[in-house]
Every structure is written in structure tokens, then in C-alpha cells.
Amino acid sequence: MKSTTVAAPKSRRAPRETLNLRIPTEERSLIDRAARSSGKTRTDFILGAARRAAEEELLDRAVFVVSPKAYAKFVALLDEPAQPNERLRRTLQTPLPWAKA
């Protein structure tokens, strides 16, 4: 099923800035094919991909600051042995999907 995009009325769109890129023809063709396949414009496709990559990059560098007491409690919980439970037992007994013959 092909999705379609609907443009918001111009009065509601956030102002856009210009970003110029120089890319090899092959990469532009690849991006254009993928954008058409997803029903997006080249700009929307590139912006979506770049935004996801940027968010992922920043989330990979997230730092959590906690008190020494909270950190010690966290480490103690990690060091405790796992407690078996029904859900864990079921998971360990489920056949592996790639092991089906």
C-alpha cells in the first residue's frame, strides 16, 4: 500500500532554511529512488533520514547525572542475580525462529 503525503497549508508551515549539498550523481539517484518509493519528496526524505540520524547520535551520547547514593543502588541492582520467573521460563523454552527446520 502506497502512502501519500498531504502538505499543510502554507500559513501553518514553519519557515525553512536552505541547506546545499554536493553529492555524487549515483547517491542522488539512490536517494531519489528511495524518496519516490516512500511517496516523499527528496527534501522530506532527506530531512527525515537526517533527523533520525541526528537524534540517534545525540541519544547515544546522553549522560545521566545521579547522586553517588542513587548510583550505588543502581549498581547493586545490576549485580544481583536474575530471579527466575514465568515469563523468563517461557522465553527460554520458546523455539528459536531461525532454528525451524
The first five atom37 places (N, CA, C, CB, O) and aatype in JSON, in Angstrom:
{
  "aatype": [12, 11, 15, 16, 16, 19, 0, 0, 14, 11, 15, 1, 1, 0, 14, 1, 6, 16, 10, 2, 10, 1, 9, 14, 16, 6, 6, 1, 15, 10, 9, 3, 1, 0, 0, 1, 15, 15, 7, 11, 16, 1, 16, 3, 13, 9, 10, 7, 0, 0, 1, 1, 0, 0, 6, 6, 6, 10, 10, 3, 1, 0, 19, 13, 19, 19, 15, 14, 11, 0, 18, 0, 11, 13, 19, 0, 10, 10, 3, 6, 14, 0, 5, 14, 2, 6, 1, 10, 1, 1, 16, 10, 5, 16, 14, 10, 14, 17, 0, 11, 0],
  "atom_mask": [
    [1, 1, 1, 1, 1],
    [1, 1, 1, 1, 1],
    [1, 1, 1, 1, 1],
    [1, 1, 1, 1, 1],
    [1, 1, 1, 1, 1],
    [1, 1, 1, 1, 1],
    [1, 1, 1, 1, 1],
    [1, 1, 1, 1, 1],
    [1, 1, 1, 1, 1],
    [1, 1, 1, 1, 1],
    [1, 1, 1, 1, 1],
    [1, 1, 1, 1, 1],
    [1, 1, 1, 1, 1],
    [1, 1, 1, 1, 1],
    [1, 1, 1, 1, 1],
    [1, 1, 1, 1, 1],
    [1, 1, 1, 1, 1],
    [1, 1, 1, 1, 1],
    [1, 1, 1, 1, 1],
    [1, 1, 1, 1, 1],
    [1, 1, 1, 1, 1],
    [1, 1, 1, 1, 1],
    [1, 1, 1, 1, 1],
    [1, 1, 1, 1, 1],
    [1, 1, 1, 1, 1],
    [1, 1, 1, 1, 1],
    [1, 1, 1, 1, 1],
    [1, 1, 1, 1, 1],
    [1, 1, 1, 1, 1],
    [1, 1, 1, 1, 1],
    [1, 1, 1, 1, 1],
    [1, 1, 1, 1, 1],
    [1, 1, 1, 1, 1],
    [1, 1, 1, 1, 1],
    [1, 1, 1, 1, 1],
    [1, 1, 1, 1, 1],
    [1, 1, 1, 1, 1],
    [1, 1, 1, 1, 1],
    [1, 1, 1, 0, 1],
    [1, 1, 1, 1, 1],
    [1, 1, 1, 1, 1],
    [1, 1, 1, 1, 1],
    [1, 1, 1, 1, 1],
    [1, 1, 1, 1, 1],
    [1, 1, 1, 1, 1],
    [1, 1, 1, 1, 1],
    [1, 1, 1, 1, 1],
    [1, 1, 1, 0, 1],
    [1, 1, 1, 1, 1],
    [1, 1, 1, 1, 1],
    [1, 1, 1, 1, 1],
    [1, 1, 1, 1, 1],
    [1, 1, 1, 1, 1],
    [1, 1, 1, 1, 1],
    [1, 1, 1, 1, 1],
    [1, 1, 1, 1, 1],
    [1, 1, 1, 1, 1],
    [1, 1, 1, 1, 1],
    [1, 1, 1, 1, 1],
    [1, 1, 1, 1, 1],
    [1, 1, 1, 1, 1],
    [1, 1, 1, 1, 1],
    [1, 1, 1, 1, 1],
    [1, 1, 1, 1, 1],
    [1, 1, 1, 1, 1],
    [1, 1, 1, 1, 1],
    [1, 1, 1, 1, 1],
    [1, 1, 1, 1, 1],
    [1, 1, 1, 1, 1],
    [1, 1, 1, 1, 1],
    [1, 1, 1, 1, 1],
    [1, 1, 1, 1, 1],
    [1, 1, 1, 1, 1],
    [1, 1, 1, 1, 1],
    [1, 1, 1, 1, 1],
    [1, 1, 1, 1, 1],
    [1, 1, 1, 1, 1],
    [1, 1, 1, 1, 1],
    [1, 1, 1, 1, 1],
    [1, 1, 1, 1, 1],
    [1, 1, 1, 1, 1],
    [1, 1, 1, 1, 1],
    [1, 1, 1, 1, 1],
    [1, 1, 1, 1, 1],
    [1, 1, 1, 1, 1],
    [1, 1, 1, 1, 1],
    [1, 1, 1, 1, 1],
    [1, 1, 1, 1, 1],
    [1, 1, 1, 1, 1],
    [1, 1, 1, 1, 1],
    [1, 1, 1, 1, 1],
    [1, 1, 1, 1, 1],
    [1, 1, 1, 1, 1],
    [1, 1, 1, 1, 1],
    [1, 1, 1, 1, 1],
    [1, 1, 1, 1, 1],
    [1, 1, 1, 1, 1],
    [1, 1, 1, 1, 1],
    [1, 1, 1, 1, 1],
    [1, 1, 1, 1, 1],
    [1, 1, 1, 1, 1]
  ],
  "atom_positions": [
    [[0.84, -1.17, 0.0], [0.0, 0.0, 0.0], [0.89, 1.23, 0.0], [-0.96, 0.0, 1.21], [1.75, 1.38, 0.86]],
    [[0.68, 2.11, -0.95], [1.49, 3.31, -1.07], [0.89, 4.42, -0.23], [1.61, 3.74, -2.55], [-0.3, 4.71, -0.31]],
    [[1.73, 5.05, 0.57], [1.24, 6.14, 1.4], [1.36, 7.44, 0.62], [2.02, 6.23, 2.75], [2.23, 7.6, -0.23]],
    [[0.49, 8.35, 0.93], [0.54, 9.66, 0.29], [0.79, 10.71, 1.35], [-0.75, 9.96, -0.49], [0.39, 10.57, 2.5]],
    [[1.44, 11.76, 0.93], [1.7, 12.84, 1.87], [0.8, 14.01, 1.51], [3.19, 13.26, 1.86], [0.56, 14.29, 0.34]],
    [[0.31, 14.68, 2.53], [-0.55, 15.83, 2.34], [0.16, 17.04, 2.91], [-1.96, 15.63, 3.01], [0.56, 17.05, 4.07]],
    [[0.33, 18.05, 2.09], [1.03, 19.25, 2.54], [0.11, 20.08, 3.41], [1.53, 20.08, 1.33], [-1.08, 20.23, 3.13]],
    [[0.68, 20.62, 4.47], [-0.07, 21.52, 5.34], [-0.25, 22.85, 4.62], [0.65, 21.72, 6.72], [0.57, 23.2, 3.77]],
    [[-1.3, 23.58, 4.95], [-1.46, 24.89, 4.34], [-0.22, 25.75, 4.59], [-2.72, 25.6, 4.89], [0.37, 25.68, 5.67]],
    [[0.17, 26.54, 3.62], [1.39, 27.33, 3.73], [1.41, 28.22, 4.96], [1.57, 28.17, 2.51], [2.48, 28.5, 5.49]],
    [[0.26, 28.67, 5.41], [0.22, 29.56, 6.57], [0.64, 28.84, 7.85], [-1.17, 30.15, 6.73], [1.02, 29.5, 8.82]],
    [[0.59, 27.52, 7.88], [0.92, 26.77, 9.1], [2.32, 26.18, 9.07], [-0.09, 25.65, 9.31], [2.8, 25.69, 10.09]],
    [[2.99, 26.22, 7.93], [4.33, 25.66, 7.83], [5.35, 26.52, 8.55], [4.73, 25.5, 6.36], [5.28, 27.75, 8.53]],
    [[6.29, 25.84, 9.2], [7.38, 26.57, 9.84], [8.31, 27.08, 8.74], [8.15, 25.66, 10.86], [8.47, 26.41, 7.72]],
    [[8.91, 28.23, 8.93], [9.84, 28.73, 7.91], [11.0, 27.76, 7.75], [10.36, 30.14, 8.3], [11.45, 27.14, 8.71]],
    [[11.48, 27.62, 6.52], [12.57, 26.69, 6.24], [13.83, 27.45, 5.87], [12.19, 25.72, 5.11], [13.78, 28.54, 5.3]],
    [[14.95, 26.85, 6.21], [16.26, 27.37, 5.84], [16.77, 26.58, 4.65], [17.26, 27.29, 7.04], [16.25, 25.51, 4.34]],
    [[17.77, 27.09, 3.99], [18.37, 26.4, 2.85], [19.6, 25.64, 3.32], [18.73, 27.39, 1.72], [20.4, 26.16, 4.1]],
    [[19.75, 24.41, 2.82], [20.93, 23.59, 3.09], [21.37, 23.03, 1.75], [20.63, 22.44, 4.14], [20.66, 22.23, 1.14]],
    [[22.54, 23.44, 1.29], [23.05, 22.98, 0.0], [23.98, 21.8, 0.21], [23.77, 24.11, -0.75], [24.83, 21.82, 1.1]],
    [[23.82, 20.79, -0.63], [24.66, 19.6, -0.56], [25.27, 19.32, -1.93], [23.86, 18.38, -0.07], [24.62, 19.51, -2.95]],
    [[26.49, 18.89, -1.95], [27.11, 18.41, -3.18], [27.3, 16.91, -3.0], [28.48, 19.15, -3.5], [28.05, 16.47, -2.13]],
    [[26.62, 16.15, -3.84], [26.69, 14.69, -3.72], [26.91, 14.08, -5.09], [25.41, 14.12, -3.07], [26.52, 14.65, -6.11]],
    [[27.53, 12.9, -5.12], [27.72, 12.21, -6.39], [26.37, 11.85, -7.03], [28.57, 10.93, -6.19], [25.38, 11.63, -6.33]],
    [[26.35, 11.81, -8.33], [25.13, 11.51, -9.08], [24.51, 10.2, -8.63], [25.43, 11.46, -10.57], [23.29, 10.1, -8.51]],
    [[25.33, 9.18, -8.4], [24.81, 7.87, -8.0], [24.05, 7.94, -6.68], [25.96, 6.86, -7.89], [23.01, 7.31, -6.52]],
    [[24.58, 8.71, -5.74], [23.92, 8.83, -4.44], [22.61, 9.61, -4.57], [24.84, 9.52, -3.43], [21.62, 9.27, -3.92]],
    [[22.62, 10.64, -5.4], [21.38, 11.41, -5.62], [20.32, 10.52, -6.26], [21.65, 12.65, -6.51], [19.15, 10.58, -5.88]],
    [[20.73, 9.7, -7.2], [19.78, 8.79, -7.85], [19.21, 7.79, -6.85], [20.46, 8.04, -9.01], [18.01, 7.5, -6.87]],
    [[20.06, 7.27, -5.99], [19.61, 6.34, -4.96], [18.6, 7.0, -4.03], [20.81, 5.82, -4.15], [17.56, 6.42, -3.72]],
    [[18.92, 8.21, -3.59], [18.02, 8.95, -2.7], [16.7, 9.24, -3.41], [18.67, 10.28, -2.24], [15.63, 9.09, -2.81]],
    [[16.76, 9.64, -4.66], [15.54, 9.92, -5.41], [14.67, 8.68, -5.55], [15.88, 10.46, -6.8], [13.45, 8.75, -5.39]],
    [[15.28, 7.53, -5.83], [14.51, 6.28, -5.94], [13.85, 5.94, -4.61], [15.42, 5.12, -6.39], [12.68, 5.57, -4.57]],
    [[14.6, 6.07, -3.53], [14.04, 5.76, -2.21], [12.93, 6.74, -1.84], [15.16, 5.79, -1.13], [11.91, 6.33, -1.27]],
    [[13.11, 8.01, -2.16], [12.08, 9.01, -1.85], [10.8, 8.7, -2.62], [12.59, 10.43, -2.18], [9.71, 8.73, -2.05]],
    [[10.93, 8.41, -3.91], [9.75, 8.06, -4.71], [9.08, 6.81, -4.16], [10.13, 7.86, -6.18], [7.85, 6.74, -4.1]],
    [[9.88, 5.83, -3.78], [9.35, 4.57, -3.24], [8.54, 4.8, -1.98], [10.48, 3.59, -2.95], [7.56, 4.1, -1.73]],
    [[8.94, 5.77, -1.17], [8.24, 6.05, 0.08], [7.16, 7.13, -0.07], [9.24, 6.48, 1.14], [6.49, 7.48, 0.9]],
    [[6.99, 7.65, -1.29], [5.96, 8.65, -1.52], [6.3, 10.01, -0.96], [0.0, 0.0, 0.0], [5.4, 10.79, -0.64]],
    [[7.59, 10.31, -0.82], [8.02, 11.59, -0.26], [8.79, 12.38, -1.3], [8.87, 11.38, 1.0], [9.27, 11.84, -2.3]],
    [[8.91, 13.66, -1.05], [9.79, 14.47, -1.88], [11.22, 14.18, -1.46], [9.46, 16.0, -1.75], [11.46, 13.65, -0.37]],
    [[12.17, 14.54, -2.32], [13.58, 14.34, -1.97], [13.89, 15.09, -0.68], [14.51, 14.82, -3.12], [14.55, 14.54, 0.21]],
    [[13.42, 16.32, -0.57], [13.69, 17.13, 0.63], [13.14, 16.48, 1.88], [13.09, 18.53, 0.47], [13.85, 16.35, 2.88]],
    [[11.88, 16.05, 1.84], [11.28, 15.43, 3.02], [11.98, 14.12, 3.37], [9.8, 15.18, 2.79], [12.16, 13.81, 4.55]],
    [[12.37, 13.36, 2.36], [13.07, 12.1, 2.61], [14.41, 12.36, 3.3], [13.28, 11.32, 1.29], [14.73, 11.72, 4.29]],
    [[15.18, 13.3, 2.75], [16.5, 13.6, 3.33], [16.36, 14.18, 4.73], [17.26, 14.58, 2.42], [17.12, 13.82, 5.63]],
    [[15.4, 15.09, 4.92], [15.21, 15.69, 6.24], [14.84, 14.62, 7.28], [14.12, 16.77, 6.2], [15.35, 14.63, 8.4]],
    [[13.95, 13.71, 6.9], [13.56, 12.65, 7.84], [14.73, 11.76, 8.21], [0.0, 0.0, 0.0], [14.92, 11.44, 9.38]],
    [[15.51, 11.36, 7.2], [16.66, 10.49, 7.46], [17.71, 11.23, 8.3], [17.29, 10.01, 6.13], [18.29, 10.65, 9.22]],
    [[17.96, 12.48, 7.97], [18.95, 13.25, 8.72], [18.51, 13.49, 10.16], [19.21, 14.59, 8.03], [19.31, 13.41, 11.09]],
    [[17.21, 13.77, 10.34], [16.69, 13.99, 11.7], [16.83, 12.72, 12.54], [15.22, 14.43, 11.65], [17.27, 12.78, 13.69]],
    [[16.46, 11.57, 11.96], [16.59, 10.3, 12.71], [18.05, 10.04, 13.08], [16.04, 9.12, 11.89], [18.34, 9.64, 14.21]],
    [[18.96, 10.27, 12.13], [20.38, 10.05, 12.4], [20.89, 11.0, 13.48], [21.2, 10.23, 11.12], [21.67, 10.6, 14.35]],
    [[20.45, 12.25, 13.43], [20.88, 13.24, 14.43], [20.37, 12.88, 15.82], [20.39, 14.64, 14.04], [21.12, 12.95, 16.8]],
    [[19.09, 12.5, 15.9], [18.53, 12.13, 17.2], [19.23, 10.9, 17.77], [17.02, 11.86, 17.08], [19.54, 10.84, 18.96]],
    [[19.49, 9.91, 16.91], [20.17, 8.7, 17.36], [21.58, 9.02, 17.85], [20.24, 7.66, 16.23], [22.01, 8.51, 18.89]],
    [[22.28, 9.86, 17.12], [23.64, 10.25, 17.51], [23.64, 10.94, 18.87], [24.26, 11.17, 16.45], [24.47, 10.64, 19.72]],
    [[22.69, 11.86, 19.07], [22.64, 12.58, 20.34], [22.19, 11.69, 21.49], [21.7, 13.78, 20.23], [22.7, 11.82, 22.6]],
    [[21.26, 10.78, 21.23], [20.81, 9.87, 22.29], [21.92, 8.92, 22.71], [19.6, 9.08, 21.82], [21.99, 8.51, 23.87]],
    [[22.79, 8.55, 21.76], [23.93, 7.68, 22.1], [24.9, 8.35, 23.04], [24.66, 7.24, 20.84], [25.71, 7.69, 23.69]],
    [[24.83, 9.66, 23.13], [25.75, 10.4, 23.98], [25.08, 10.99, 25.21], [26.4, 11.51, 23.18], [25.64, 11.85, 25.89]],
    [[23.88, 10.54, 25.49], [23.16, 11.05, 26.65], [23.9, 10.67, 27.93], [21.71, 10.51, 26.67], [24.39, 9.56, 28.07]],
    [[23.96, 11.6, 28.84], [24.63, 11.38, 30.12], [23.6, 11.58, 31.22], [25.86, 12.35, 30.3], [22.89, 12.59, 31.26]],
    [[23.53, 10.62, 32.12], [22.63, 10.73, 33.25], [23.46, 11.05, 34.48], [21.8, 9.42, 33.46], [24.42, 10.35, 34.79]],
    [[23.09, 12.09, 35.17], [23.81, 12.5, 36.36], [22.93, 12.16, 37.56], [24.16, 14.03, 36.33], [21.8, 12.62, 37.67]],
    [[23.5, 11.35, 38.45], [22.77, 10.95, 39.66], [23.7, 11.1, 40.86], [22.24, 9.49, 39.54], [24.91, 11.23, 40.71]],
    [[23.11, 11.08, 42.01], [23.9, 11.18, 43.24], [24.69, 9.89, 43.44], [22.98, 11.46, 44.48], [24.33, 8.85, 42.89]],
    [[25.76, 9.95, 44.21], [26.52, 8.73, 44.49], [25.65, 7.64, 45.12], [27.7, 9.05, 45.41], [25.84, 6.45, 44.84]],
    [[24.72, 8.03, 45.96], [23.83, 7.06, 46.62], [22.94, 6.35, 45.58], [22.96, 7.76, 47.69], [22.8, 5.13, 45.61]],
    [[22.35, 7.12, 44.67], [21.49, 6.54, 43.64], [22.3, 5.63, 42.73], [20.79, 7.64, 42.82], [21.83, 4.57, 42.32]],
    [[23.53, 6.04, 42.4], [24.39, 5.22, 41.54], [24.75, 3.91, 42.23], [25.66, 5.98, 41.16], [24.74, 2.86, 41.6]],
    [[25.07, 3.97, 43.5], [25.41, 2.76, 44.25], [24.22, 1.8, 44.28], [25.85, 3.11, 45.69], [24.4, 0.59, 44.15]],
    [[23.01, 2.32, 44.44], [21.81, 1.48, 44.44], [21.62, 0.84, 43.06], [20.56, 2.31, 44.83], [21.3, -0.34, 42.97]],
    [[21.82, 1.61, 42.01], [21.69, 1.12, 40.64], [22.68, -0.02, 40.38], [21.92, 2.25, 39.64], [22.31, -1.06, 39.84]],
    [[23.94, 0.18, 40.77], [24.96, -0.85, 40.56], [24.64, -2.09, 41.38], [26.36, -0.31, 40.94], [24.84, -3.21, 40.9]],
    [[24.15, -1.93, 42.58], [23.78, -3.08, 43.42], [22.67, -3.88, 42.76], [23.34, -2.61, 44.83], [22.7, -5.11, 42.78]],
    [[21.69, -3.21, 42.18], [20.61, -3.91, 41.48], [21.14, -4.67, 40.27], [19.52, -2.92, 41.04], [20.69, -5.79, 40.0]],
    [[22.07, -4.08, 39.56], [22.67, -4.77, 38.41], [23.47, -6.0, 38.84], [23.58, -3.81, 37.63], [23.51, -7.01, 38.12]],
    [[24.08, -5.91, 39.99], [24.92, -7.02, 40.47], [24.12, -8.17, 41.06], [25.88, -6.5, 41.5], [24.65, -9.27, 41.21]],
    [[22.86, -7.94, 41.39], [22.03, -9.02, 41.94], [21.78, -10.08, 40.88], [20.69, -8.46, 42.48], [21.58, -9.75, 39.71]],
    [[21.77, -11.35, 41.27], [21.47, -12.39, 40.28], [20.03, -12.27, 39.81], [21.73, -13.79, 40.88], [19.14, -11.86, 40.56]],
    [[19.81, -12.63, 38.55], [18.46, -12.58, 38.0], [17.57, -13.58, 38.72], [18.47, -12.87, 36.48], [18.0, -14.69, 39.04]],
    [[16.35, -13.18, 38.98], [15.39, -14.07, 39.63], [14.52, -14.73, 38.58], [14.52, -13.3, 40.66], [13.86, -14.04, 37.81]],
    [[14.52, -16.06, 38.53], [13.68, -16.74, 37.54], [12.21, -16.38, 37.75], [13.87, -18.27, 37.61], [11.75, -16.2, 38.88]],
    [[11.49, -16.29, 36.64], [10.05, -16.03, 36.71], [9.4, -16.71, 35.52], [9.75, -14.49, 36.73], [10.08, -17.21, 34.63]],
    [[8.09, -16.74, 35.5], [7.36, -17.46, 34.46], [7.65, -16.91, 33.07], [5.88, -17.41, 34.73], [7.83, -17.67, 32.12]],
    [[7.7, -15.62, 32.95], [7.96, -15.03, 31.63], [9.34, -15.42, 31.12], [7.84, -13.49, 31.69], [9.5, -15.73, 29.94]],
    [[10.34, -15.41, 32.0], [11.69, -15.82, 31.61], [11.71, -17.29, 31.22], [12.69, -15.56, 32.76], [12.33, -17.66, 30.23]],
    [[11.03, -18.13, 32.0], [10.98, -19.57, 31.66], [10.36, -19.78, 30.28], [10.17, -20.34, 32.72], [10.89, -20.54, 29.46]],
    [[9.24, -19.1, 30.01], [8.57, -19.23, 28.7], [9.5, -18.79, 27.57], [7.28, -18.39, 28.67], [9.59, -19.44, 26.53]],
    [[10.19, -17.68, 27.79], [11.09, -17.17, 26.76], [12.2, -18.16, 26.47], [11.69, -15.83, 27.2], [12.54, -18.4, 25.31]],
    [[12.76, -18.74, 27.51], [13.86, -19.68, 27.32], [13.4, -21.0, 26.7], [14.55, -19.95, 28.63], [14.21, -21.72, 26.11]],
    [[12.13, -21.32, 26.82], [11.6, -22.57, 26.26], [11.02, -22.39, 24.86], [10.54, -23.13, 27.18], [10.69, -23.38, 24.2]],
    [[10.9, -21.16, 24.4], [10.35, -20.9, 23.07], [11.37, -21.27, 22.02], [9.92, -19.42, 22.93], [12.53, -20.86, 22.1]],
    [[10.95, -22.05, 21.01], [11.9, -22.4, 19.93], [12.39, -21.14, 19.22], [11.24, -23.37, 18.91], [11.64, -20.18, 19.04]],
    [[13.64, -21.15, 18.81], [14.21, -20.02, 18.11], [13.62, -19.96, 16.69], [15.75, -20.13, 18.06], [13.6, -20.97, 16.0]],
    [[13.16, -18.8, 16.25], [12.52, -18.72, 14.94], [13.44, -19.12, 13.79], [12.02, -17.32, 14.71], [12.98, -19.66, 12.79]],
    [[14.74, -18.87, 13.93], [15.67, -19.21, 12.86], [16.12, -20.67, 12.92], [16.88, -18.3, 12.92], [16.81, -21.14, 12.02]],
    [[15.73, -21.39, 13.98], [16.14, -22.79, 14.12], [15.1, -23.75, 13.57], [16.4, -23.11, 15.58], [15.3, -24.96, 13.62]],
    [[13.99, -23.22, 13.03], [12.95, -24.08, 12.47], [13.46, -24.79, 11.23], [11.69, -23.27, 12.14], [14.1, -24.18, 10.37]],
    [[13.17, -26.08, 11.15], [13.65, -26.86, 10.01], [12.61, -26.97, 8.92], [14.08, -28.24, 10.45], [12.86, -27.59, 7.89]]
  ]
}
